[in-house]
């Protein structure tokens, strides 16, 4: 595990996974504290927007990895 986090790409993957975990925990907390507070439309927009952001983030990491492997 330590070797995975010592590389730039591994560190970026770990940060992306941690960000996703924080987002999911925040949604669960929001649902537990105020189940009727956020409308379905807003919640779907928030979730779709976040996952589009994460998708772009992980695609960028993959491109970075491919660039590193071509330079070797």
TORPA-4810 file (N, C-alpha, C, O; in nm, 3 decimals):
<nodes>
NODE_1_0.082_-0.119_0.000_0.000_0.000_0.000_0.087_0.126_0.000_0.056_0.223_-0.069_X
NODE_2_0.194_0.123_0.076_0.282_0.239_0.085_0.345_0.270_-0.050_0.358_0.386_-0.088_X
NODE_3_0.384_0.166_-0.124_0.444_0.186_-0.257_0.343_0.249_-0.352_0.379_0.332_-0.436_X
NODE_4_0.217_0.210_-0.338_0.111_0.266_-0.423_0.097_0.416_-0.398_0.082_0.494_-0.493_X
NODE_5_0.102_0.457_-0.272_0.086_0.599_-0.239_0.211_0.682_-0.264_0.203_0.805_-0.267_X
NODE_6_0.326_0.617_-0.281_0.448_0.693_-0.309_0.452_0.745_-0.452_0.524_0.841_-0.479_X
NODE_7_0.378_0.685_-0.542_0.374_0.737_-0.679_0.270_0.849_-0.688_0.173_0.851_-0.613_X
NODE_8_0.293_0.941_-0.781_0.198_1.052_-0.799_0.060_1.000_-0.837_-0.041_1.045_-0.782_X
NODE_9_0.056_0.907_-0.930_-0.071_0.855_-0.977_-0.147_0.784_-0.865_-0.268_0.803_-0.851_X
NODE_10_-0.079_0.704_-0.787_-0.143_0.635_-0.675_-0.198_0.733_-0.574_-0.308_0.713_-0.521_X
NODE_11_-0.123_0.838_-0.547_-0.169_0.941_-0.454_-0.295_1.009_-0.508_-0.389_1.033_-0.432_X
NODE_12_-0.298_1.040_-0.637_-0.415_1.105_-0.697_-0.538_1.013_-0.693_-0.649_1.059_-0.668_X
NODE_13_-0.517_0.885_-0.717_-0.628_0.789_-0.705_-0.681_0.786_-0.562_-0.803_0.783_-0.540_X
NODE_14_-0.591_0.786_-0.465_-0.634_0.783_-0.324_-0.711_0.909_-0.288_-0.811_0.901_-0.216_X
NODE_15_-0.668_1.024_-0.336_-0.739_1.150_-0.309_-0.877_1.146_-0.373_-0.975_1.190_-0.312_X
NODE_16_-0.888_1.095_-0.495_-1.018_1.084_-0.561_-1.112_0.992_-0.486_-1.230_1.022_-0.472_X
NODE_17_-1.060_0.880_-0.438_-1.142_0.786_-0.361_-1.186_0.849_-0.229_-1.300_0.831_-0.186_X
NODE_18_-1.095_0.921_-0.164_-1.129_0.987_-0.038_-1.236_1.094_-0.060_-1.328_1.106_0.020_X
NODE_19_-1.224_1.172_-0.167_-1.322_1.275_-0.198_-1.459_1.213_-0.222_-1.561_1.265_-0.175_X
NODE_20_-1.463_1.102_-0.294_-1.589_1.032_-0.318_-1.648_0.981_-0.187_-1.769_0.991_-0.166_X
NODE_21_-1.565_0.927_-0.100_-1.612_0.879_0.029_-1.671_0.992_0.113_-1.777_0.976_0.173_X
NODE_22_-1.604_1.107_0.115_-1.655_1.222_0.190_-1.790_1.266_0.133_-1.881_1.299_0.210_X
NODE_23_-1.804_1.266_0.002_-1.930_1.305_-0.062_-2.043_1.210_-0.023_-2.153_1.255_0.010_X
NODE_24_-2.017_1.081_-0.027_-2.120_0.983_0.008_-2.158_0.995_0.156_-2.276_0.989_0.189_X
NODE_25_-2.061_1.012_0.243_-2.090_1.028_0.386_-2.172_1.155_0.408_-2.264_1.155_0.490_X
NODE_26_-2.140_1.263_0.337_-2.217_1.387_0.350_-2.361_1.368_0.303_-2.454_1.420_0.366_X
NODE_27_-2.382_1.294_0.194_-2.519_1.266_0.149_-2.596_1.183_0.250_-2.714_1.208_0.274_X
NODE_28_-2.531_1.084_0.309_-2.597_1.001_0.411_-2.631_1.087_0.533_-2.739_1.074_0.589_X
NODE_29_-2.539_1.173_0.574_-2.566_1.260_0.688_-2.680_1.356_0.657_-2.765_1.381_0.743_X
NODE_30_-2.683_1.410_0.537_-2.791_1.500_0.497_-2.926_1.428_0.501_-3.026_1.484_0.547_X
NODE_31_-2.929_1.305_0.452_-3.053_1.227_0.453_-3.096_1.194_0.596_-3.216_1.190_0.624_X
NODE_32_-3.001_1.169_0.684_-3.035_1.134_0.823_-3.082_1.257_0.901_-3.175_1.248_0.981_X
NODE_33_-3.018_1.370_0.878_-3.051_1.491_0.954_-3.179_1.555_0.903_-3.264_1.597_0.982_X
NODE_34_-3.193_1.563_0.773_-3.306_1.635_0.715_-3.357_1.560_0.592_-3.328_1.602_0.480_X
NODE_35_-3.431_1.452_0.610_-3.470_1.368_0.496_-3.557_1.439_0.393_-3.555_1.402_0.275_X
NODE_36_-3.633_1.539_0.432_-3.720_1.607_0.337_-3.665_1.741_0.292_-3.735_1.816_0.223_X
NODE_37_-3.543_1.773_0.328_-3.487_1.906_0.303_-3.443_1.933_0.161_-3.450_2.048_0.116_X
NODE_38_-3.398_1.834_0.091_-3.348_1.853_-0.045_-3.442_1.781_-0.140_-3.476_1.664_-0.119_X
NODE_39_-3.484_1.851_-0.244_-3.573_1.790_-0.342_-3.501_1.689_-0.429_-3.378_1.693_-0.441_X
NODE_40_-3.576_1.601_-0.489_-3.519_1.497_-0.574_-3.444_1.556_-0.692_-3.335_1.510_-0.727_X
NODE_41_-3.501_1.657_-0.751_-3.439_1.718_-0.869_-3.302_1.779_-0.834_-3.204_1.760_-0.907_X
NODE_42_-3.296_1.850_-0.723_-3.170_1.910_-0.680_-3.067_1.804_-0.643_-2.950_1.815_-0.678_X
NODE_43_-3.113_1.700_-0.573_-3.023_1.593_-0.531_-2.966_1.520_-0.651_-2.846_1.490_-0.654_X
NODE_44_-3.049_1.490_-0.749_-3.001_1.422_-0.871_-2.900_1.511_-0.943_-2.797_1.462_-0.990_X
NODE_45_-2.928_1.640_-0.952_-2.834_1.732_-1.015_-2.701_1.736_-0.944_-2.595_1.738_-1.007_X
NODE_46_-2.706_1.739_-0.811_-2.584_1.741_-0.731_-2.502_1.614_-0.752_-2.381_1.620_-0.773_X
NODE_47_-2.568_1.499_-0.746_-2.498_1.371_-0.760_-2.442_1.355_-0.901_-2.327_1.313_-0.917_X
NODE_48_-2.520_1.387_-1.002_-2.472_1.374_-1.140_-2.355_1.468_-1.165_-2.256_1.430_-1.227_X
NODE_49_-2.366_1.591_-1.117_-2.257_1.687_-1.133_-2.129_1.641_-1.065_-2.021_1.652_-1.121_X
NODE_50_-2.143_1.588_-0.944_-2.025_1.541_-0.871_-1.960_1.423_-0.944_-1.838_1.419_-0.959_X
NODE_51_-2.042_1.329_-0.988_-1.983_1.213_-1.055_-1.926_1.246_-1.191_-1.834_1.179_-1.236_X
NODE_52_-1.978_1.347_-1.258_-1.913_1.395_-1.381_-1.776_1.455_-1.349_-1.679_1.433_-1.422_X
NODE_53_-1.770_1.531_-1.240_-1.642_1.586_-1.196_-1.542_1.475_-1.165_-1.428_1.480_-1.209_X
NODE_54_-1.586_1.374_-1.090_-1.498_1.262_-1.055_-1.455_1.184_-1.179_-1.341_1.140_-1.189_X
NODE_55_-1.547_1.167_-1.274_-1.513_1.099_-1.399_-1.402_1.173_-1.472_-1.305_1.112_-1.517_X
NODE_56_-1.415_1.303_-1.485_-1.311_1.383_-1.551_-1.180_1.374_-1.472_-1.072_1.365_-1.532_X
NODE_57_-1.188_1.375_-1.341_-1.070_1.364_-1.256_-0.996_1.233_-1.282_-0.874_1.233_-1.303_X
NODE_58_-1.069_1.121_-1.283_-1.004_0.992_-1.304_-0.956_0.974_-1.448_-0.854_0.908_-1.471_X
NODE_59_-1.026_1.030_-1.545_-0.978_1.026_-1.684_-0.847_1.104_-1.695_-0.755_1.062_-1.765_X
NODE_60_-0.839_1.218_-1.627_-0.716_1.297_-1.629_-0.599_1.220_-1.569_-0.487_1.225_-1.620_X
NODE_61_-0.626_1.147_-1.460_-0.521_1.066_-1.399_-0.475_0.958_-1.496_-0.355_0.931_-1.509_X
NODE_62_-0.569_0.895_-1.564_-0.536_0.790_-1.660_-0.451_0.845_-1.774_-0.355_0.782_-1.817_X
NODE_63_-0.487_0.962_-1.823_-0.408_1.026_-1.929_-0.268_1.057_-1.878_-0.170_1.037_-1.950_X
NODE_64_-0.258_1.105_-1.755_-0.127_1.133_-1.695_-0.043_1.005_-1.688_0.076_1.008_-1.717_X
NODE_65_-0.106_0.894_-1.650_-0.037_0.765_-1.645_0.012_0.722_-1.782_0.124_0.674_-1.796_X
NODE_66_-0.073_0.741_-1.883_-0.035_0.702_-2.019_0.081_0.787_-2.069_0.169_0.737_-2.138_X
NODE_67_0.082_0.915_-2.035_0.191_1.003_-2.075_0.322_0.959_-2.010_0.427_0.960_-2.075_X
NODE_68_0.316_0.920_-1.883_0.435_0.873_-1.813_0.489_0.745_-1.874_0.610_0.728_-1.885_X
NODE_69_0.400_0.654_-1.914_0.447_0.527_-1.969_0.505_0.544_-2.108_0.591_0.465_-2.148_X
NODE_70_0.461_0.644_-2.185_0.517_0.667_-2.317_0.655_0.731_-2.310_0.736_0.711_-2.400_X
NODE_71_0.683_0.806_-2.205_0.812_0.874_-2.194_0.924_0.782_-2.149_1.041_0.820_-2.154_X
NODE_72_0.890_0.661_-2.105_0.993_0.567_-2.058_1.057_0.494_-2.170_1.145_0.411_-2.147_X
</nodes>
